[in-house]
Amino acid sequence: MQNHQGSQKTRGNRNPYEEIILAMSDQNTQLQVEVGVLKTQVANIITLCDKMDAVIEKLADGREKTVSQIYDDMEENRKDNAEDIKELHSRITTVDRNLTDKLESVEDKIMAEIRSLRRDMMDRSQKEDDKIDQILQWKWMAAGGIVIIAWLLSNIKFDTIVKIFN
């Protein structure tokens, strides 16, 4: 018991309620410090969350802008492709028209040359036929003359022929 009484003397003449109040006051102060620290930490977390929200919003805005830009670029490329297709179609049509015109021109020239060759061949054939007819005519004349001379020689005496030519 002396220990208990000695401890009361060291504490002084305090009332046990005062000790409880003092202990509670110390605990209360400690709790207030801990609550203050927690409030500071919560405030820091709230600040960080706000910053994260701002970053997320910026990223979302940036993403939307990027997606929008991609769609705009795709639309521009589609329009460019449509214009390129129209240009190619126009060029193909022009080349087709030019080739058709050239083919018709070449065909006309070839047909004109064929007609010319046909006329030349017909003229040459006609000339050859005329020459052949002349040769045949001369041949038949010579044959007729030979027949007449042969008949004269066989039916007329040689003396009479000599008298005729003298």
PyMOL commands that place a pseudoatom at each C-alpha (Angstrom):
pseudoatom trace, name=CA, resn=MET, resi=1, chain=A, elem=C, hetatm=0, pos=[0.000, 0.000, 0.000]
pseudoatom trace, name=CA, resn=GLN, resi=2, chain=A, elem=C, hetatm=0, pos=[2.821, 2.218, 0.548]
pseudoatom trace, name=CA, resn=ASN, resi=3, chain=A, elem=C, hetatm=0, pos=[3.558, 2.080, -3.078]
pseudoatom trace, name=CA, resn=HIS, resi=4, chain=A, elem=C, hetatm=0, pos=[0.082, 3.216, -3.804]
pseudoatom trace, name=CA, resn=GLN, resi=5, chain=A, elem=C, hetatm=0, pos=[0.330, 5.962, -1.251]
pseudoatom trace, name=CA, resn=GLY, resi=6, chain=A, elem=C, hetatm=0, pos=[3.772, 6.978, -2.475]
pseudoatom trace, name=CA, resn=SER, resi=7, chain=A, elem=C, hetatm=0, pos=[2.512, 7.231, -5.987]
pseudoatom trace, name=CA, resn=GLN, resi=8, chain=A, elem=C, hetatm=0, pos=[-0.256, 9.512, -4.818]
pseudoatom trace, name=CA, resn=LYS, resi=9, chain=A, elem=C, hetatm=0, pos=[2.305, 11.760, -3.193]
pseudoatom trace, name=CA, resn=THR, resi=10, chain=A, elem=C, hetatm=0, pos=[4.333, 11.958, -6.426]
pseudoatom trace, name=CA, resn=ARG, resi=11, chain=A, elem=C, hetatm=0, pos=[1.338, 12.903, -8.348]
pseudoatom trace, name=CA, resn=GLY, resi=12, chain=A, elem=C, hetatm=0, pos=[0.640, 15.493, -5.922]
pseudoatom trace, name=CA, resn=ASN, resi=13, chain=A, elem=C, hetatm=0, pos=[-2.566, 16.177, -4.341]
pseudoatom trace, name=CA, resn=ARG, resi=14, chain=A, elem=C, hetatm=0, pos=[-4.641, 15.608, -7.350]
pseudoatom trace, name=CA, resn=ASN, resi=15, chain=A, elem=C, hetatm=0, pos=[-8.020, 14.292, -7.394]
pseudoatom trace, name=CA, resn=PRO, resi=16, chain=A, elem=C, hetatm=0, pos=[-8.523, 11.011, -9.220]
pseudoatom trace, name=CA, resn=TYR, resi=17, chain=A, elem=C, hetatm=0, pos=[-11.122, 12.754, -11.360]
pseudoatom trace, name=CA, resn=GLU, resi=18, chain=A, elem=C, hetatm=0, pos=[-8.584, 15.333, -12.295]
pseudoatom trace, name=CA, resn=GLU, resi=19, chain=A, elem=C, hetatm=0, pos=[-6.290, 12.613, -13.400]
pseudoatom trace, name=CA, resn=ILE, resi=20, chain=A, elem=C, hetatm=0, pos=[-9.021, 11.113, -15.553]
pseudoatom trace, name=CA, resn=ILE, resi=21, chain=A, elem=C, hetatm=0, pos=[-9.817, 14.544, -16.939]
pseudoatom trace, name=CA, resn=LEU, resi=22, chain=A, elem=C, hetatm=0, pos=[-6.131, 15.192, -17.543]
pseudoatom trace, name=CA, resn=ALA, resi=23, chain=A, elem=C, hetatm=0, pos=[-5.757, 11.805, -19.235]
pseudoatom trace, name=CA, resn=MET, resi=24, chain=A, elem=C, hetatm=0, pos=[-8.863, 12.491, -21.250]
pseudoatom trace, name=CA, resn=SER, resi=25, chain=A, elem=C, hetatm=0, pos=[-7.560, 15.920, -22.099]
pseudoatom trace, name=CA, resn=ASP, resi=26, chain=A, elem=C, hetatm=0, pos=[-4.294, 14.378, -23.280]
pseudoatom trace, name=CA, resn=GLN, resi=27, chain=A, elem=C, hetatm=0, pos=[-6.252, 11.835, -25.301]
pseudoatom trace, name=CA, resn=ASN, resi=28, chain=A, elem=C, hetatm=0, pos=[-8.489, 14.588, -26.608]
pseudoatom trace, name=CA, resn=THR, resi=29, chain=A, elem=C, hetatm=0, pos=[-5.456, 16.639, -27.650]
pseudoatom trace, name=CA, resn=GLN, resi=30, chain=A, elem=C, hetatm=0, pos=[-3.937, 13.606, -29.288]
pseudoatom trace, name=CA, resn=LEU, resi=31, chain=A, elem=C, hetatm=0, pos=[-7.219, 12.876, -31.046]
pseudoatom trace, name=CA, resn=GLN, resi=32, chain=A, elem=C, hetatm=0, pos=[-7.421, 16.483, -32.170]
pseudoatom trace, name=CA, resn=VAL, resi=33, chain=A, elem=C, hetatm=0, pos=[-3.901, 16.231, -33.589]
pseudoatom trace, name=CA, resn=GLU, resi=34, chain=A, elem=C, hetatm=0, pos=[-4.746, 12.972, -35.344]
pseudoatom trace, name=CA, resn=VAL, resi=35, chain=A, elem=C, hetatm=0, pos=[-8.007, 14.457, -36.695]
pseudoatom trace, name=CA, resn=GLY, resi=36, chain=A, elem=C, hetatm=0, pos=[-6.046, 17.504, -37.883]
pseudoatom trace, name=CA, resn=VAL, resi=37, chain=A, elem=C, hetatm=0, pos=[-3.561, 15.237, -39.656]
pseudoatom trace, name=CA, resn=LEU, resi=38, chain=A, elem=C, hetatm=0, pos=[-6.434, 13.245, -41.190]
pseudoatom trace, name=CA, resn=LYS, resi=39, chain=A, elem=C, hetatm=0, pos=[-8.128, 16.466, -42.301]
pseudoatom trace, name=CA, resn=THR, resi=40, chain=A, elem=C, hetatm=0, pos=[-4.878, 17.577, -43.943]
pseudoatom trace, name=CA, resn=GLN, resi=41, chain=A, elem=C, hetatm=0, pos=[-4.505, 14.197, -45.641]
pseudoatom trace, name=CA, resn=VAL, resi=42, chain=A, elem=C, hetatm=0, pos=[-8.149, 14.280, -46.797]
pseudoatom trace, name=CA, resn=ALA, resi=43, chain=A, elem=C, hetatm=0, pos=[-7.608, 17.815, -48.125]
pseudoatom trace, name=CA, resn=ASN, resi=44, chain=A, elem=C, hetatm=0, pos=[-4.491, 16.605, -49.977]
pseudoatom trace, name=CA, resn=ILE, resi=45, chain=A, elem=C, hetatm=0, pos=[-6.429, 13.641, -51.386]
pseudoatom trace, name=CA, resn=ILE, resi=46, chain=A, elem=C, hetatm=0, pos=[-9.278, 15.945, -52.448]
pseudoatom trace, name=CA, resn=THR, resi=47, chain=A, elem=C, hetatm=0, pos=[-6.748, 18.244, -54.142]
pseudoatom trace, name=CA, resn=LEU, resi=48, chain=A, elem=C, hetatm=0, pos=[-5.159, 15.258, -55.875]
pseudoatom trace, name=CA, resn=CYS, resi=49, chain=A, elem=C, hetatm=0, pos=[-8.590, 13.981, -56.942]
pseudoatom trace, name=CA, resn=ASP, resi=50, chain=A, elem=C, hetatm=0, pos=[-9.465, 17.429, -58.335]
pseudoatom trace, name=CA, resn=LYS, resi=51, chain=A, elem=C, hetatm=0, pos=[-6.177, 17.491, -60.231]
pseudoatom trace, name=CA, resn=MET, resi=52, chain=A, elem=C, hetatm=0, pos=[-6.803, 13.947, -61.513]
pseudoatom trace, name=CA, resn=ASP, resi=53, chain=A, elem=C, hetatm=0, pos=[-10.315, 14.999, -62.611]
pseudoatom trace, name=CA, resn=ALA, resi=54, chain=A, elem=C, hetatm=0, pos=[-8.816, 17.969, -64.467]
pseudoatom trace, name=CA, resn=VAL, resi=55, chain=A, elem=C, hetatm=0, pos=[-6.221, 15.702, -66.116]
pseudoatom trace, name=CA, resn=ILE, resi=56, chain=A, elem=C, hetatm=0, pos=[-8.920, 13.172, -67.036]
pseudoatom trace, name=CA, resn=GLU, resi=57, chain=A, elem=C, hetatm=0, pos=[-11.064, 15.957, -68.508]
pseudoatom trace, name=CA, resn=LYS, resi=58, chain=A, elem=C, hetatm=0, pos=[-8.099, 17.273, -70.485]
pseudoatom trace, name=CA, resn=LEU, resi=59, chain=A, elem=C, hetatm=0, pos=[-7.336, 13.757, -71.718]
pseudoatom trace, name=CA, resn=ALA, resi=60, chain=A, elem=C, hetatm=0, pos=[-10.984, 13.232, -72.630]
pseudoatom trace, name=CA, resn=ASP, resi=61, chain=A, elem=C, hetatm=0, pos=[-11.079, 16.586, -74.427]
pseudoatom trace, name=CA, resn=GLY, resi=62, chain=A, elem=C, hetatm=0, pos=[-7.805, 15.740, -76.152]
pseudoatom trace, name=CA, resn=ARG, resi=63, chain=A, elem=C, hetatm=0, pos=[-9.194, 12.339, -77.111]
pseudoatom trace, name=CA, resn=GLU, resi=64, chain=A, elem=C, hetatm=0, pos=[-12.379, 13.908, -78.445]
pseudoatom trace, name=CA, resn=LYS, resi=65, chain=A, elem=C, hetatm=0, pos=[-10.319, 16.434, -80.395]
pseudoatom trace, name=CA, resn=THR, resi=66, chain=A, elem=C, hetatm=0, pos=[-8.095, 13.651, -81.711]
pseudoatom trace, name=CA, resn=VAL, resi=67, chain=A, elem=C, hetatm=0, pos=[-11.062, 11.495, -82.682]
pseudoatom trace, name=CA, resn=SER, resi=68, chain=A, elem=C, hetatm=0, pos=[-12.742, 14.519, -84.259]
pseudoatom trace, name=CA, resn=GLN, resi=69, chain=A, elem=C, hetatm=0, pos=[-9.548, 15.327, -86.162]
pseudoatom trace, name=CA, resn=ILE, resi=70, chain=A, elem=C, hetatm=0, pos=[-9.276, 11.702, -87.320]
pseudoatom trace, name=CA, resn=TYR, resi=71, chain=A, elem=C, hetatm=0, pos=[-12.864, 11.784, -88.587]
pseudoatom trace, name=CA, resn=ASP, resi=72, chain=A, elem=C, hetatm=0, pos=[-12.234, 15.126, -90.288]
pseudoatom trace, name=CA, resn=ASP, resi=73, chain=A, elem=C, hetatm=0, pos=[-9.082, 13.742, -91.918]
pseudoatom trace, name=CA, resn=MET, resi=74, chain=A, elem=C, hetatm=0, pos=[-10.958, 10.616, -93.006]
pseudoatom trace, name=CA, resn=GLU, resi=75, chain=A, elem=C, hetatm=0, pos=[-13.719, 12.749, -94.517]
pseudoatom trace, name=CA, resn=GLU, resi=76, chain=A, elem=C, hetatm=0, pos=[-11.158, 14.913, -96.303]
pseudoatom trace, name=CA, resn=ASN, resi=77, chain=A, elem=C, hetatm=0, pos=[-9.399, 11.798, -97.625]
pseudoatom trace, name=CA, resn=ARG, resi=78, chain=A, elem=C, hetatm=0, pos=[-12.751, 10.404, -98.785]
pseudoatom trace, name=CA, resn=LYS, resi=79, chain=A, elem=C, hetatm=0, pos=[-13.494, 13.646, -100.634]
pseudoatom trace, name=CA, resn=ASP, resi=80, chain=A, elem=C, hetatm=0, pos=[-9.998, 13.656, -102.144]
pseudoatom trace, name=CA, resn=ASN, resi=81, chain=A, elem=C, hetatm=0, pos=[-10.448, 10.035, -103.210]
pseudoatom trace, name=CA, resn=ALA, resi=82, chain=A, elem=C, hetatm=0, pos=[-13.816, 10.856, -104.756]
pseudoatom trace, name=CA, resn=GLU, resi=83, chain=A, elem=C, hetatm=0, pos=[-12.226, 13.743, -106.665]
pseudoatom trace, name=CA, resn=ASP, resi=84, chain=A, elem=C, hetatm=0, pos=[-9.338, 11.484, -107.743]
pseudoatom trace, name=CA, resn=ILE, resi=85, chain=A, elem=C, hetatm=0, pos=[-11.810, 8.860, -108.944]
pseudoatom trace, name=CA, resn=LYS, resi=86, chain=A, elem=C, hetatm=0, pos=[-13.704, 11.482, -110.934]
pseudoatom trace, name=CA, resn=GLU, resi=87, chain=A, elem=C, hetatm=0, pos=[-10.435, 12.725, -112.441]
pseudoatom trace, name=CA, resn=LEU, resi=88, chain=A, elem=C, hetatm=0, pos=[-9.365, 9.178, -113.352]
pseudoatom trace, name=CA, resn=HIS, resi=89, chain=A, elem=C, hetatm=0, pos=[-12.770, 8.469, -114.858]
pseudoatom trace, name=CA, resn=SER, resi=90, chain=A, elem=C, hetatm=0, pos=[-12.498, 11.654, -116.910]
pseudoatom trace, name=CA, resn=ARG, resi=91, chain=A, elem=C, hetatm=0, pos=[-9.010, 10.708, -118.100]
pseudoatom trace, name=CA, resn=ILE, resi=92, chain=A, elem=C, hetatm=0, pos=[-10.101, 7.177, -118.981]
pseudoatom trace, name=CA, resn=THR, resi=93, chain=A, elem=C, hetatm=0, pos=[-13.064, 8.548, -120.924]
pseudoatom trace, name=CA, resn=THR, resi=94, chain=A, elem=C, hetatm=0, pos=[-10.805, 11.004, -122.763]
pseudoatom trace, name=CA, resn=VAL, resi=95, chain=A, elem=C, hetatm=0, pos=[-8.252, 8.312, -123.593]
pseudoatom trace, name=CA, resn=ASP, resi=96, chain=A, elem=C, hetatm=0, pos=[-11.037, 5.982, -124.728]
pseudoatom trace, name=CA, resn=ARG, resi=97, chain=A, elem=C, hetatm=0, pos=[-12.480, 8.702, -126.966]
pseudoatom trace, name=CA, resn=ASN, resi=98, chain=A, elem=C, hetatm=0, pos=[-9.035, 9.499, -128.415]
pseudoatom trace, name=CA, resn=LEU, resi=99, chain=A, elem=C, hetatm=0, pos=[-8.268, 5.828, -129.044]
pseudoatom trace, name=CA, resn=THR, resi=100, chain=A, elem=C, hetatm=0, pos=[-11.656, 5.304, -130.680]
pseudoatom trace, name=CA, resn=ASP, resi=101, chain=A, elem=C, hetatm=0, pos=[-11.061, 8.288, -132.950]
pseudoatom trace, name=CA, resn=LYS, resi=102, chain=A, elem=C, hetatm=0, pos=[-7.578, 7.067, -133.865]
pseudoatom trace, name=CA, resn=LEU, resi=103, chain=A, elem=C, hetatm=0, pos=[-8.838, 3.540, -134.504]
pseudoatom trace, name=CA, resn=GLU, resi=104, chain=A, elem=C, hetatm=0, pos=[-11.573, 4.863, -136.780]
pseudoatom trace, name=CA, resn=SER, resi=105, chain=A, elem=C, hetatm=0, pos=[-9.016, 7.013, -138.595]
pseudoatom trace, name=CA, resn=VAL, resi=106, chain=A, elem=C, hetatm=0, pos=[-6.647, 4.064, -139.041]
pseudoatom trace, name=CA, resn=GLU, resi=107, chain=A, elem=C, hetatm=0, pos=[-9.534, 1.861, -140.166]
pseudoatom trace, name=CA, resn=ASP, resi=108, chain=A, elem=C, hetatm=0, pos=[-10.568, 4.476, -142.747]
pseudoatom trace, name=CA, resn=LYS, resi=109, chain=A, elem=C, hetatm=0, pos=[-6.987, 4.708, -144.035]
pseudoatom trace, name=CA, resn=ILE, resi=110, chain=A, elem=C, hetatm=0, pos=[-6.646, 0.932, -144.253]
pseudoatom trace, name=CA, resn=MET, resi=111, chain=A, elem=C, hetatm=0, pos=[-9.970, 0.609, -146.081]
pseudoatom trace, name=CA, resn=ALA, resi=112, chain=A, elem=C, hetatm=0, pos=[-8.947, 3.393, -148.512]
pseudoatom trace, name=CA, resn=GLU, resi=113, chain=A, elem=C, hetatm=0, pos=[-5.652, 1.610, -149.165]
pseudoatom trace, name=CA, resn=ILE, resi=114, chain=A, elem=C, hetatm=0, pos=[-7.480, -1.701, -149.732]
pseudoatom trace, name=CA, resn=ARG, resi=115, chain=A, elem=C, hetatm=0, pos=[-9.814, 0.010, -152.237]
pseudoatom trace, name=CA, resn=SER, resi=116, chain=A, elem=C, hetatm=0, pos=[-6.810, 1.566, -153.980]
pseudoatom trace, name=CA, resn=LEU, resi=117, chain=A, elem=C, hetatm=0, pos=[-5.052, -1.808, -154.174]
pseudoatom trace, name=CA, resn=ARG, resi=118, chain=A, elem=C, hetatm=0, pos=[-8.235, -3.409, -155.508]
pseudoatom trace, name=CA, resn=ARG, resi=119, chain=A, elem=C, hetatm=0, pos=[-8.500, -0.742, -158.255]
pseudoatom trace, name=CA, resn=ASP, resi=120, chain=A, elem=C, hetatm=0, pos=[-4.814, -1.177, -159.130]
pseudoatom trace, name=CA, resn=MET, resi=121, chain=A, elem=C, hetatm=0, pos=[-5.232, -4.939, -159.320]
pseudoatom trace, name=CA, resn=MET, resi=122, chain=A, elem=C, hetatm=0, pos=[-8.348, -4.608, -161.475]
pseudoatom trace, name=CA, resn=ASP, resi=123, chain=A, elem=C, hetatm=0, pos=[-6.552, -2.151, -163.817]
pseudoatom trace, name=CA, resn=ARG, resi=124, chain=A, elem=C, hetatm=0, pos=[-3.537, -4.469, -164.088]
pseudoatom trace, name=CA, resn=SER, resi=125, chain=A, elem=C, hetatm=0, pos=[-5.802, -7.452, -164.681]
pseudoatom trace, name=CA, resn=GLN, resi=126, chain=A, elem=C, hetatm=0, pos=[-7.656, -5.546, -167.400]
pseudoatom trace, name=CA, resn=LYS, resi=127, chain=A, elem=C, hetatm=0, pos=[-4.366, -4.559, -169.096]
pseudoatom trace, name=CA, resn=GLU, resi=128, chain=A, elem=C, hetatm=0, pos=[-3.152, -8.163, -168.945]
pseudoatom trace, name=CA, resn=ASP, resi=129, chain=A, elem=C, hetatm=0, pos=[-6.482, -9.361, -170.356]
pseudoatom trace, name=CA, resn=ASP, resi=130, chain=A, elem=C, hetatm=0, pos=[-6.170, -6.813, -173.186]
pseudoatom trace, name=CA, resn=LYS, resi=131, chain=A, elem=C, hetatm=0, pos=[-2.611, -7.972, -173.949]
pseudoatom trace, name=CA, resn=ILE, resi=132, chain=A, elem=C, hetatm=0, pos=[-3.696, -11.610, -173.881]
pseudoatom trace, name=CA, resn=ASP, resi=133, chain=A, elem=C, hetatm=0, pos=[-6.579, -10.762, -176.233]
pseudoatom trace, name=CA, resn=GLN, resi=134, chain=A, elem=C, hetatm=0, pos=[-4.108, -9.008, -178.590]
pseudoatom trace, name=CA, resn=ILE, resi=135, chain=A, elem=C, hetatm=0, pos=[-1.760, -11.988, -178.489]
pseudoatom trace, name=CA, resn=LEU, resi=136, chain=A, elem=C, hetatm=0, pos=[-4.669, -14.375, -179.164]
pseudoatom trace, name=CA, resn=GLN, resi=137, chain=A, elem=C, hetatm=0, pos=[-5.897, -12.156, -181.995]
pseudoatom trace, name=CA, resn=TRP, resi=138, chain=A, elem=C, hetatm=0, pos=[-2.426, -12.036, -183.552]
pseudoatom trace, name=CA, resn=LYS, resi=139, chain=A, elem=C, hetatm=0, pos=[-2.090, -15.821, -183.074]
pseudoatom trace, name=CA, resn=TRP, resi=140, chain=A, elem=C, hetatm=0, pos=[-5.387, -16.486, -184.845]
pseudoatom trace, name=CA, resn=MET, resi=141, chain=A, elem=C, hetatm=0, pos=[-4.485, -14.076, -187.607]
pseudoatom trace, name=CA, resn=ALA, resi=142, chain=A, elem=C, hetatm=0, pos=[-1.150, -15.802, -188.084]
pseudoatom trace, name=CA, resn=ALA, resi=143, chain=A, elem=C, hetatm=0, pos=[-2.855, -19.195, -188.043]
pseudoatom trace, name=CA, resn=GLY, resi=144, chain=A, elem=C, hetatm=0, pos=[-5.402, -17.962, -190.576]
pseudoatom trace, name=CA, resn=GLY, resi=145, chain=A, elem=C, hetatm=0, pos=[-2.627, -16.584, -192.785]
pseudoatom trace, name=CA, resn=ILE, resi=146, chain=A, elem=C, hetatm=0, pos=[-0.740, -19.860, -192.603]
pseudoatom trace, name=CA, resn=VAL, resi=147, chain=A, elem=C, hetatm=0, pos=[-3.898, -21.750, -193.498]
pseudoatom trace, name=CA, resn=ILE, resi=148, chain=A, elem=C, hetatm=0, pos=[-4.478, -19.448, -196.513]
pseudoatom trace, name=CA, resn=ILE, resi=149, chain=A, elem=C, hetatm=0, pos=[-0.874, -19.751, -197.663]
pseudoatom trace, name=CA, resn=ALA, resi=150, chain=A, elem=C, hetatm=0, pos=[-1.029, -23.529, -197.217]
pseudoatom trace, name=CA, resn=TRP, resi=151, chain=A, elem=C, hetatm=0, pos=[-4.252, -23.706, -199.230]
pseudoatom trace, name=CA, resn=LEU, resi=152, chain=A, elem=C, hetatm=0, pos=[-2.830, -21.495, -201.930]
pseudoatom trace, name=CA, resn=LEU, resi=153, chain=A, elem=C, hetatm=0, pos=[0.297, -23.581, -202.144]
pseudoatom trace, name=CA, resn=SER, resi=154, chain=A, elem=C, hetatm=0, pos=[-1.660, -26.758, -202.349]
pseudoatom trace, name=CA, resn=ASN, resi=155, chain=A, elem=C, hetatm=0, pos=[-4.242, -25.517, -204.895]
pseudoatom trace, name=CA, resn=ILE, resi=156, chain=A, elem=C, hetatm=0, pos=[-2.238, -23.202, -207.079]
pseudoatom trace, name=CA, resn=LYS, resi=157, chain=A, elem=C, hetatm=0, pos=[0.724, -24.228, -209.033]
pseudoatom trace, name=CA, resn=PHE, resi=158, chain=A, elem=C, hetatm=0, pos=[4.029, -22.796, -208.233]
pseudoatom trace, name=CA, resn=ASP, resi=159, chain=A, elem=C, hetatm=0, pos=[4.462, -21.292, -211.702]
pseudoatom trace, name=CA, resn=THR, resi=160, chain=A, elem=C, hetatm=0, pos=[1.352, -19.277, -211.320]
pseudoatom trace, name=CA, resn=ILE, resi=161, chain=A, elem=C, hetatm=0, pos=[2.512, -17.938, -208.003]
pseudoatom trace, name=CA, resn=VAL, resi=162, chain=A, elem=C, hetatm=0, pos=[5.791, -16.821, -209.433]
pseudoatom trace, name=CA, resn=LYS, resi=163, chain=A, elem=C, hetatm=0, pos=[3.936, -15.014, -212.235]
pseudoatom trace, name=CA, resn=ILE, resi=164, chain=A, elem=C, hetatm=0, pos=[1.776, -13.241, -209.685]
pseudoatom trace, name=CA, resn=PHE, resi=165, chain=A, elem=C, hetatm=0, pos=[4.716, -11.859, -207.798]
pseudoatom trace, name=CA, resn=ASN, resi=166, chain=A, elem=C, hetatm=0, pos=[6.622, -10.767, -210.872]
for i in range(1, 166): cmd.bond("trace and resi %d" % i, "trace and resi %d" % (i + 1))
show_as sticks, trace
zoom trace
